[in-house]
Amino acid sequence: MTDAPVSLARLRRPALLIRAARAGLAEYDRARDLRRLLPRAGQPAPGRALAALVEAEALADADRREGRAGYSVIRHVGLLVALLAEARMGAEPAPSGPVASSSTGTEGRPRLMAV
């Protein structure tokens, strides 16, 4: 994945998943959560972690949409929490003044869209 923040801005997920992910942001622990969500990646740099998380979340969302028995809503929310947290860590500081784009949050960071 070459441009994970752009991909993140295009994600459209159910509002309940997004609300759960936003609620979990306060408890995000990068070392603990990435070890659980990306066990083979070790402790990747923020950009690499974001790309791996985007891919893992896309697989989880495909499982959700197809109703697969192996789908885990807990893992999916965890992936979304990590995506939001990693995007915030890698985001540039917000420009002074309001942000006009609908694909960014109030701080100029990518945000997930509810469907």
C-alpha positions as CSV (number, residue, x, y, z in Angstrom):
1,M,0.0,0.0,0.0
2,T,1.7,3.2,-1.1
3,D,-0.6,5.9,0.3
4,A,-2.3,4.6,3.4
5,P,-3.7,8.0,4.6
6,V,-5.5,8.4,1.3
7,S,-6.8,4.9,1.5
8,L,-7.9,5.5,5.1
9,A,-9.9,8.6,4.0
10,R,-11.8,6.4,1.6
11,L,-12.8,3.7,4.1
12,R,-16.5,3.4,4.6
13,R,-17.5,1.3,7.5
14,P,-20.7,0.9,9.6
15,A,-21.1,3.7,12.1
16,L,-21.1,1.3,15.1
17,L,-17.6,0.0,14.1
18,I,-16.4,3.5,13.8
19,R,-17.8,4.6,17.1
20,A,-16.3,1.6,18.8
21,A,-12.9,2.3,17.3
22,R,-13.0,6.0,18.3
23,A,-14.0,5.0,21.9
24,G,-11.0,2.6,22.0
25,L,-8.4,5.2,21.0
26,A,-7.8,6.3,24.6
27,E,-6.7,2.8,25.5
28,Y,-4.4,2.2,22.4
29,D,-1.0,0.9,23.4
30,R,1.2,0.6,20.3
31,A,3.6,-2.1,21.6
32,R,0.8,-4.3,23.0
33,D,-1.7,-3.8,20.2
34,L,0.5,-4.1,17.2
35,R,2.1,-7.3,18.7
36,R,-1.4,-8.7,18.9
37,L,-2.7,-7.4,15.5
38,L,0.4,-7.8,13.4
39,P,2.3,-10.7,15.1
40,R,4.8,-11.2,12.3
41,A,5.7,-7.6,11.9
42,G,7.4,-7.1,15.2
43,Q,7.4,-3.3,16.0
44,P,7.2,-1.7,12.5
45,A,7.8,2.0,11.8
46,P,4.5,4.0,11.8
47,G,4.2,4.2,8.0
48,R,4.8,0.5,7.6
49,A,2.4,-0.3,10.5
50,L,-0.3,1.8,8.8
51,A,0.1,0.0,5.5
52,A,0.0,-3.4,7.1
53,L,-3.1,-2.4,9.2
54,V,-4.9,-1.1,6.1
55,E,-4.4,-4.5,4.5
56,A,-5.4,-6.5,7.6
57,E,-8.5,-4.3,8.1
58,A,-9.5,-4.8,4.4
59,L,-9.4,-8.6,5.0
60,A,-11.4,-8.3,8.2
61,D,-14.0,-6.2,6.4
62,A,-14.2,-8.7,3.6
63,D,-14.9,-11.4,6.2
64,R,-17.6,-9.3,7.7
65,R,-19.3,-8.5,4.4
66,E,-19.2,-12.2,3.4
67,G,-20.5,-13.4,6.7
68,R,-17.5,-15.8,7.3
69,A,-17.6,-17.8,10.4
70,G,-14.0,-16.8,11.3
71,Y,-14.9,-13.1,11.4
72,S,-14.0,-11.5,14.7
73,V,-15.7,-8.1,15.5
74,I,-13.2,-7.7,18.4
75,R,-10.2,-8.0,16.0
76,H,-11.9,-5.7,13.5
77,V,-12.5,-3.0,16.0
78,G,-8.9,-3.4,17.3
79,L,-7.6,-3.0,13.7
80,L,-9.7,0.2,13.3
81,V,-8.4,1.5,16.6
82,A,-4.9,0.9,15.5
83,L,-5.5,2.4,12.1
84,L,-6.9,5.6,13.6
85,A,-4.1,5.9,16.2
86,E,-1.3,5.2,13.7
87,A,-2.8,7.7,11.2
88,R,-2.9,10.3,14.0
89,M,0.8,9.6,14.9
90,G,1.8,10.0,11.3
91,A,-0.4,13.0,10.5
92,E,1.2,16.4,10.0
93,P,0.1,19.2,12.4
94,A,-3.2,20.8,11.4
95,P,-3.1,24.1,9.6
96,S,-4.3,27.1,11.5
97,G,-7.9,27.6,10.7
98,P,-10.8,25.3,9.9
99,V,-10.4,22.3,7.6
100,A,-12.8,22.4,4.7
101,S,-12.2,18.8,3.4
102,S,-14.9,16.2,4.1
103,S,-12.3,13.4,4.2
104,T,-10.4,14.8,7.2
105,G,-11.3,15.2,10.8
106,T,-11.3,18.5,12.7
107,E,-7.5,18.2,13.2
108,G,-6.7,17.6,9.6
109,R,-6.4,13.9,10.1
110,P,-8.0,11.2,7.9
111,R,-11.2,10.0,9.3
112,L,-13.4,7.0,8.6
113,M,-16.7,7.5,7.0
114,A,-19.9,5.8,8.3
115,V,-22.1,4.0,5.8
